Amino acid sequence: MEAKDLEAWELMRIRGIPLKVHPSWFLILTLFTWTAQGQVANSSESPLPIWFSWGLGFITALLLFVSVLLHELGHSFVALHEGVKVRSITLFLLGGVARVERECSTPMGALRVAVAGPLVSFVLAIVLLRAVGSAAQLSPFLANLFGQLGLLNLVLALFNLLPGLPLDGGVILKALVWQFTGSQRKGLQVANASGRFLSLVAIVFGVWLCFKGGGFSGLWLMLLGWFGLSASRSQSQMLALQKVLTELNVGNASGRRFRVLEEDQSLRKLSDLRMGVVDEKTKADWILVCRAGRWVGFVTDTPLKELPVQHWDKHLVADYTKPISELPSIGEKKPLWEAVIALEKAQEGRLLVFNSAGLPSGTLDKADLGQAVLKRLGLRLPSAFLESARNQNAYPLGIALAQVVEAMISTGVVDKPD
């Protein structure tokens, strides 16, 4: 299973890959220890010392997570072979996740990475189950340990092969659809829909088990189903945002937050344009400078702060004009996802937009971009929300567009611009 990184503690590094443990892992380790302890105690004809049954239960649970770690290492080593950097492996409540820098650029590469984990689990299951007979000659408890771990690895492999994201089977389904249709997005949509269906089935079956008396198993299935639905919902939202960011261009979102001055005008005129800005938190419009109708640069408020008021009439805007190339900019035909990257780099949090003729045609900030995205998704925000986001240099409603674009690049939906 592959996912985003989680807040966790790093334990060690394996071939340079950080191995981390999320706090929720200790909860599931405790539950598995308790379950394994009960199974050990019930398998013995005579009463066992408490320390022995709990100790063997703990070892069983710990070895199960070693199996999960080997499963994730299977994914990771194949990913490294495919030229994909693995950022970390994290053990958490529902098993393990491997965080990669990006997905494979080919469907067959993605398929090989996805298959590697279940294949490791299958091999472990076969080896452990075949060793049960030999282990029984040494100790019935060792045979029981091998049998439990073998069956659990078999379940781990089969469960992960279910064809729905975020399971390995979902990644395999996505890769196969991608291979046959040539569309990675189509593969993602099919695998996501399959995962949503399986999650609903898991929840319904979990509820049924609870009514039939299978309390823990039912609750576990419901938890897995809920996790799957959450992942599916997040993926659907991600797909919708990605579609908008690729379909809309900068011209669809840009505003016009700049004003124009002729270079032969005095600084007094610059001051007059600034009179409307009374709140220091309000982001003032850029002032672009023209000469006989031609763009020559821009001017800041610095001279107004440095010169005494009585000197403003004696100094011209031309004396303080800076080249327009110093402003962060973008072409109006560029897709919005590229604008997100450019905005993250812009110190002032906005861009000057140039038309196809190379002339300034508008400006773009995070509020403009977020408004265009939300409007395409059918959500209109009050102007007060937009102004608040603009003054905070943030996207409206806190939508994480930078993370969405990062995911688009890592999954190969778009190529990182030079």
C-alpha positions as CSV (number, residue, x, y, z in Angstrom):
1,M,0.0,0.0,0.0
2,E,1.3,3.5,-0.9
3,A,0.3,6.7,0.8
4,K,1.3,10.1,2.0
5,D,3.7,10.3,4.9
6,L,2.3,10.3,8.4
7,E,3.5,12.0,11.6
8,A,5.7,9.3,13.1
9,W,8.9,8.4,14.9
10,E,11.9,7.2,12.9
11,L,13.3,3.9,14.2
12,M,16.0,3.1,11.7
13,R,17.0,3.2,8.0
14,I,17.0,0.2,5.7
15,R,19.0,0.8,2.5
16,G,18.6,4.5,3.2
17,I,14.8,4.2,3.6
18,P,13.6,5.7,6.9
19,L,11.4,3.2,8.9
20,K,8.9,5.0,11.0
21,V,6.2,4.1,13.5
22,H,3.0,6.1,13.9
23,P,1.6,6.3,17.5
24,S,-1.6,4.4,16.3
25,W,0.6,1.4,15.7
26,F,1.0,0.7,19.4
27,L,-2.8,0.4,19.7
28,I,-3.0,-2.3,17.0
29,L,0.1,-4.0,18.4
30,T,-1.7,-4.2,21.8
31,L,-4.9,-5.6,20.2
32,F,-3.1,-8.2,18.2
33,T,-1.0,-9.2,21.2
34,W,-4.2,-9.7,23.2
35,T,-5.9,-11.7,20.4
36,A,-2.8,-13.9,19.9
37,Q,-2.4,-14.4,23.7
38,G,-6.0,-15.7,23.8
39,Q,-5.3,-18.1,20.9
40,V,-2.2,-19.4,22.5
41,A,-3.9,-20.0,25.8
42,N,-6.9,-21.8,24.2
43,S,-4.6,-24.0,22.1
44,S,-3.0,-25.6,25.2
45,E,-4.7,-28.5,27.0
46,S,-3.2,-27.4,30.3
47,P,-3.2,-23.9,31.8
48,L,-0.2,-21.8,30.8
49,P,1.7,-19.2,32.9
50,I,0.3,-15.8,32.2
51,W,3.8,-14.4,31.3
52,F,4.3,-17.2,28.7
53,S,1.0,-16.8,26.9
54,W,1.3,-13.0,26.8
55,G,5.0,-13.2,25.8
56,L,4.2,-15.5,22.9
57,G,1.2,-13.3,22.0
58,F,3.5,-10.3,21.9
59,I,6.1,-12.1,19.8
60,T,3.4,-13.3,17.4
61,A,2.1,-9.7,17.0
62,L,5.6,-8.3,16.5
63,L,6.4,-10.9,13.9
64,L,3.2,-10.1,12.1
65,F,4.4,-6.5,11.7
66,V,7.8,-7.7,10.6
67,S,5.8,-9.5,7.8
68,V,4.0,-6.2,7.1
69,L,7.4,-4.4,7.0
70,L,8.8,-7.1,4.5
71,H,5.6,-6.6,2.4
72,E,6.4,-2.8,2.2
73,L,10.0,-3.4,1.6
74,G,9.0,-5.6,-1.4
75,H,7.2,-2.5,-2.8
76,S,10.1,-0.2,-1.9
77,F,13.0,-2.3,-3.4
78,V,11.1,-2.7,-6.7
79,A,10.3,1.0,-6.7
80,L,14.0,1.7,-6.3
81,H,14.8,-0.6,-9.2
82,E,12.3,1.3,-11.3
83,G,14.2,4.5,-10.5
84,V,11.6,5.9,-7.9
85,K,12.9,7.3,-4.6
86,V,11.2,5.9,-1.5
87,R,10.9,8.6,1.1
88,S,9.8,6.4,4.1
89,I,8.0,3.3,5.3
90,T,5.5,3.9,8.1
91,L,3.8,1.3,10.3
92,F,0.4,2.5,11.6
93,L,-3.1,1.4,12.7
94,L,-4.1,-0.3,9.5
95,G,-0.8,-1.8,8.6
96,G,2.0,-0.2,6.6
97,V,2.5,2.5,4.0
98,A,5.4,3.4,1.7
99,R,5.7,7.0,0.7
100,V,7.4,7.5,-2.7
101,E,8.7,10.6,-4.3
102,R,6.6,10.0,-7.4
103,E,4.8,7.2,-9.1
104,C,6.3,5.1,-11.9
105,S,6.1,6.9,-15.3
106,T,4.9,3.7,-17.0
107,P,1.9,1.5,-16.2
108,M,4.0,-1.7,-16.3
109,G,6.5,-0.1,-13.8
110,A,3.6,0.8,-11.5
111,L,2.2,-2.8,-11.9
112,R,5.6,-4.4,-10.9
113,V,5.8,-2.2,-7.8
114,A,2.2,-3.0,-6.8
115,V,2.6,-6.8,-7.3
116,A,5.9,-7.0,-5.3
117,G,4.3,-6.5,-1.8
118,P,1.6,-9.3,-2.1
119,L,4.2,-11.6,-3.7
120,V,6.5,-11.2,-0.7
121,S,3.5,-12.0,1.6
122,F,2.6,-15.1,-0.5
123,V,6.2,-16.4,-0.3
124,L,6.3,-15.9,3.5
125,A,2.9,-17.7,3.8
126,I,4.1,-20.7,1.8
127,V,7.4,-21.0,3.7
128,L,5.8,-20.6,7.1
129,L,2.9,-23.0,6.4
130,R,5.3,-25.7,5.0
131,A,7.5,-25.3,8.1
132,V,4.6,-26.1,10.5
133,G,5.2,-29.9,10.3
134,S,8.9,-29.6,11.1
135,A,8.3,-27.0,13.8
136,A,5.8,-29.4,15.5
137,Q,8.6,-31.9,16.1
138,L,10.3,-29.3,18.2
139,S,7.4,-27.6,20.0
140,P,3.7,-27.3,19.5
141,F,3.9,-23.7,20.4
142,L,6.4,-23.1,17.6
143,A,4.2,-24.9,15.2
144,N,1.2,-22.8,16.3
145,L,3.3,-19.6,15.8
146,F,4.4,-20.6,12.3
147,G,0.8,-21.6,11.4
148,Q,-0.7,-18.3,12.6
149,L,1.9,-16.2,10.9
150,G,1.6,-18.2,7.7
151,L,-2.2,-17.8,7.6
152,L,-1.9,-14.1,8.5
153,N,0.5,-13.5,5.6
154,L,-1.8,-15.3,3.3
155,V,-4.7,-13.1,4.4
156,L,-2.5,-10.0,4.1
157,A,-1.6,-11.0,0.5
158,L,-5.2,-11.8,-0.5
159,F,-6.7,-8.7,1.2
160,N,-4.2,-6.4,-0.5
161,L,-5.1,-7.9,-3.9
162,L,-8.7,-6.7,-3.6
163,P,-9.2,-4.4,-6.7
164,G,-9.8,-1.0,-5.0
165,L,-7.6,1.9,-4.0
166,P,-5.7,2.4,-1.8
167,L,-4.9,-1.4,-1.7
168,D,-2.3,-2.9,-3.9
169,G,-5.0,-4.6,-6.0
170,G,-6.4,-1.1,-6.7
171,V,-3.0,0.0,-7.9
172,I,-2.8,-3.1,-10.1
173,L,-6.2,-2.4,-11.6
174,K,-5.2,1.3,-12.2
175,A,-2.1,0.2,-14.0
176,L,-3.9,-2.3,-16.2
177,V,-6.6,0.2,-17.2
178,W,-3.8,2.7,-17.8
179,Q,-2.0,0.2,-20.0
180,F,-5.0,-0.7,-22.1
181,T,-6.6,2.8,-22.4
182,G,-3.4,4.9,-22.4
183,S,-5.0,7.1,-19.8
184,Q,-3.6,7.2,-16.3
185,R,-6.5,9.3,-15.2
186,K,-9.0,6.7,-16.5
187,G,-7.2,4.0,-14.5
188,L,-7.4,6.1,-11.4
189,Q,-11.1,6.7,-11.8
190,V,-11.9,3.0,-12.3
191,A,-9.7,1.9,-9.4
192,N,-11.2,4.6,-7.1
193,A,-14.8,3.6,-8.0
194,S,-13.9,0.0,-7.3
195,G,-12.4,0.9,-4.0
196,R,-15.5,2.8,-3.0
197,F,-17.7,-0.2,-3.8
198,L,-15.6,-2.6,-1.8
199,S,-15.5,-0.1,1.1
200,L,-19.3,0.0,1.2
201,V,-19.5,-3.8,1.1
202,A,-17.0,-4.0,4.0
203,I,-19.1,-1.7,6.1
204,V,-22.4,-3.5,5.4
205,F,-20.7,-6.9,6.1
206,G,-19.1,-5.5,9.2
207,V,-22.5,-4.3,10.5
208,W,-24.0,-7.8,9.7
209,L,-21.2,-9.5,11.6
210,C,-21.8,-7.3,14.6
211,F,-25.4,-8.3,14.7
212,K,-24.4,-11.9,14.4
213,G,-22.0,-11.7,17.4
214,G,-18.7,-11.3,15.6
215,G,-17.9,-8.1,17.5
216,F,-14.2,-7.5,16.9
217,S,-14.2,-8.8,13.3
218,G,-17.3,-6.7,12.5
219,L,-15.8,-3.6,14.0
220,W,-12.5,-4.2,12.1
221,L,-14.3,-4.5,8.8
222,M,-16.3,-1.4,9.5
223,L,-13.1,0.5,10.3
224,L,-11.4,-0.7,7.1
225,G,-14.5,0.3,5.1
226,W,-14.6,3.7,6.7
227,F,-10.9,4.2,5.9
228,G,-11.5,3.1,2.3
229,L,-14.4,5.5,1.9
230,S,-12.4,8.3,3.3
231,A,-9.5,7.5,0.9
232,S,-12.0,7.3,-2.0
233,R,-13.6,10.6,-1.1
234,S,-10.2,12.3,-0.9
235,Q,-9.1,10.8,-4.2
236,S,-12.4,12.0,-5.9
237,Q,-11.8,15.5,-4.6
238,M,-8.2,15.3,-5.8
239,L,-9.3,14.2,-9.2
240,A,-11.8,17.0,-9.5
241,L,-9.2,19.6,-8.4
242,Q,-6.6,18.2,-10.8
243,K,-9.1,18.4,-13.7
244,V,-9.9,22.0,-13.0
245,L,-6.2,22.9,-12.6
246,T,-5.4,21.4,-16.0
247,E,-8.5,22.7,-17.9
248,L,-8.4,26.3,-16.8
249,N,-5.6,28.7,-17.7
250,V,-4.3,31.8,-16.1
251,G,-6.5,34.1,-18.2
252,N,-9.6,32.4,-16.8
253,A,-8.6,33.4,-13.3
254,S,-6.7,36.6,-13.4
255,G,-7.9,39.9,-12.1
256,R,-6.5,43.4,-12.7
257,R,-4.9,44.6,-9.5
258,F,-2.5,47.1,-11.0
259,R,-2.7,50.8,-11.8
260,V,-0.9,52.8,-14.5
261,L,1.2,56.0,-14.3
262,E,3.0,57.9,-16.9
263,E,6.7,58.2,-16.1
264,D,6.7,62.0,-16.4
265,Q,4.3,62.4,-13.5
266,S,5.4,63.5,-10.1
267,L,5.5,61.4,-6.9
268,R,2.5,63.4,-5.7
269,K,0.4,61.5,-8.3
270,L,1.8,58.3,-6.9
271,S,0.7,59.4,-3.5
272,D,-2.8,60.2,-4.7
273,L,-3.2,56.7,-6.1
274,R,-2.2,55.3,-2.7
275,M,-4.7,57.4,-0.7
276,G,-7.3,54.7,-0.9
277,V,-5.1,52.2,0.9
278,V,-5.6,53.0,4.6
279,D,-5.1,49.5,6.1
280,E,-1.5,48.4,6.3
281,K,-2.7,44.8,6.0
282,T,-4.4,45.5,2.7
283,K,-2.3,44.4,-0.3
284,A,-1.9,47.5,-2.5
285,D,-2.1,47.3,-6.3
286,W,1.0,47.3,-8.3
287,I,1.8,50.6,-10.0
288,L,3.0,50.0,-13.6
289,V,4.8,52.8,-15.5
290,C,4.2,53.8,-19.1
291,R,6.0,56.1,-21.6
292,A,3.8,57.3,-24.4
293,G,1.6,54.3,-24.1
294,R,4.5,51.8,-23.8
295,W,5.3,49.8,-20.7
296,V,8.6,50.7,-19.2
297,G,8.5,49.3,-15.6
298,F,6.9,49.7,-12.2
299,V,7.3,51.8,-9.1
300,T,7.0,51.0,-5.4
301,D,6.1,53.2,-2.5
302,T,9.6,53.4,-1.2
303,P,10.3,57.0,-2.5
304,L,7.1,58.2,-0.7
305,K,8.5,56.8,2.6
306,E,12.1,58.1,2.1
307,L,11.4,61.6,0.8
308,P,9.8,64.5,2.7
309,V,6.3,65.3,1.5
310,Q,7.4,68.8,0.3
311,H,9.8,67.1,-2.2
312,W,7.2,64.9,-3.9
313,D,6.3,67.5,-6.5
314,K,10.0,67.9,-7.5
315,H,10.6,64.2,-8.2
316,L,9.3,62.3,-11.2
317,V,8.1,58.7,-11.3
318,A,10.7,58.0,-14.0
319,D,13.5,58.6,-11.4
320,Y,12.3,55.6,-9.3
321,T,11.1,53.2,-12.0
322,K,12.3,49.6,-11.9
323,P,12.3,47.1,-14.8
324,I,9.1,45.3,-15.2
325,S,11.0,42.0,-15.5
326,E,11.7,42.2,-11.8
327,L,8.1,41.4,-11.1
328,P,7.1,37.7,-10.9
329,S,5.1,36.9,-14.0
330,I,3.3,34.3,-16.0
331,G,1.6,34.0,-19.4
332,E,-2.2,34.1,-19.6
333,K,-2.2,30.8,-21.6
334,K,-0.4,28.8,-18.9
335,P,-2.5,26.2,-17.0
336,L,-3.5,27.0,-13.5
337,W,-1.4,24.2,-12.0
338,E,1.8,26.0,-13.3
339,A,0.5,29.2,-11.7
340,V,0.2,27.4,-8.3
341,I,3.9,26.6,-8.6
342,A,4.8,30.2,-9.6
343,L,2.7,31.6,-6.7
344,E,4.5,29.5,-4.2
345,K,7.8,31.0,-5.4
346,A,6.6,34.6,-5.5
347,Q,7.5,36.5,-2.3
348,E,4.6,38.9,-2.7
349,G,2.1,36.1,-3.4
350,R,1.0,37.4,-6.7
351,L,2.0,37.4,-10.4
352,L,1.8,39.8,-13.2
353,V,0.0,38.2,-16.2
354,F,1.2,38.8,-19.7
355,N,-1.0,38.3,-22.8
356,S,0.1,36.5,-26.0
357,A,1.6,39.8,-27.3
358,G,3.9,40.0,-24.2
359,L,2.0,42.9,-22.6
360,P,0.7,43.1,-19.1
361,S,-3.0,42.1,-19.0
362,G,-3.8,41.5,-15.4
363,T,-2.6,40.0,-12.1
364,L,-3.1,36.7,-10.3
365,D,-3.0,35.9,-6.6
366,K,-4.1,32.9,-4.5
367,A,-7.5,34.4,-4.0
368,D,-8.1,34.9,-7.7
369,L,-6.9,31.4,-8.5
370,G,-8.9,29.8,-5.7
371,Q,-12.0,31.6,-6.7
372,A,-11.7,30.4,-10.3
373,V,-11.3,26.8,-9.1
374,L,-14.2,26.9,-6.6
375,K,-16.4,28.6,-9.2
376,R,-15.7,25.8,-11.7
377,L,-16.6,23.3,-9.0
378,G,-19.9,25.1,-8.4
379,L,-19.1,27.0,-5.3
380,R,-19.3,30.8,-5.1
381,L,-17.8,32.7,-2.1
382,P,-18.7,36.1,-0.7
383,S,-16.3,38.8,-1.6
384,A,-15.4,39.2,2.1
385,F,-14.0,35.6,2.1
386,L,-11.9,36.4,-0.9
387,E,-10.5,39.6,0.5
388,S,-9.6,37.9,3.7
389,A,-7.8,35.2,1.8
390,R,-6.0,37.8,-0.3
391,N,-4.8,39.7,2.7
392,Q,-3.5,36.5,4.3
393,N,-1.9,35.4,1.0
394,A,-3.9,32.1,1.2
395,Y,-6.2,30.1,-0.9
396,P,-9.9,30.5,0.0
397,L,-11.3,28.0,2.5
398,G,-7.7,26.8,2.9
399,I,-7.8,24.5,-0.1
400,A,-4.4,22.9,-0.4
401,L,-3.7,23.5,-4.1
402,A,0.1,23.4,-3.7
403,Q,-0.2,19.8,-2.3
404,V,-2.6,18.9,-5.2
405,V,-0.1,20.1,-7.8
406,E,2.7,18.2,-5.9
407,A,0.6,15.1,-6.2
408,M,0.0,15.7,-9.9
409,I,3.7,15.9,-10.5
410,S,4.6,12.9,-8.3
411,T,2.0,10.7,-10.0
412,G,3.0,11.8,-13.5
413,V,-0.2,13.5,-14.3
414,V,1.9,16.5,-15.4
415,D,5.6,17.1,-15.9
416,K,7.4,19.5,-13.6
417,P,8.1,22.7,-15.5
418,D,11.7,23.7,-16.0
